[in-house]
Amino acid sequence: MEQLRLNAYHIMWLFVFFDLPVTLKKDRKAASRFRKDLLKDGFGMMQFSVYNRHCASKESAAVHVRRVKGFIPERGQVSILQVTDKQYGDIMNFWGKKSTPLPEGPKQLELF
């Protein structure tokens, strides 16, 4: 079997963007459950309705995409974006007019 070298084009980042209704109690509960499920699956909150997760490979990303699809509530909109580590490395974040560098990404290789 050919060994795949890890590089910035094989390592992936997943972004989950969502706009979920919260006017009814059952909708608030479903939105809260969705957020908790994302956190349990290793996603971190980037903004209130934007979560992201590092994946060691496209195959790992595909597993997490399937999981997120299973979490999606009955109502609302959920979008999933997959980008390479190389693409994610060019992100620019601003708080006010000053840019703030992102914290260092994961250094440990995922084995699962």
LINFEN-V251005 format. One line per field, one symbol per residue. ss: DSSP state (@ for helix, = for strand, . for the rest). phi: phi as a letter, one per 30 degrees, with the letter a starting at -180 (. if undefined). psi: psi as a letter, one per 40 degrees, with the letter a starting at -180 (. if undefined). A space follows every 10 residues. Layout:
ss: ???
phi: ???
psi: ???
This chain:
ss: .......... .========. ....@@@@@@ @@@@@@@@@@ ...====..= =====..@@@ @@@@@@@@@@ @.....==== ====@@@@.. ...==..==. .......... ..
phi: .dddddbdcc dbbccccbbc dbdceddddd dddddddddd djdcdcbecb bbadbdaddd dddddddded dedecjbbbb bcbddddddc dbcbbiccdb dddeddcddd cc
psi: hhhhhhieed hihhhhhihi iedidddddd dddddddddd eeiihdidfh iihhheiddd dddddddddd ehidiihhih hhiiddddee ihhhhaehih iiihihehhh e.
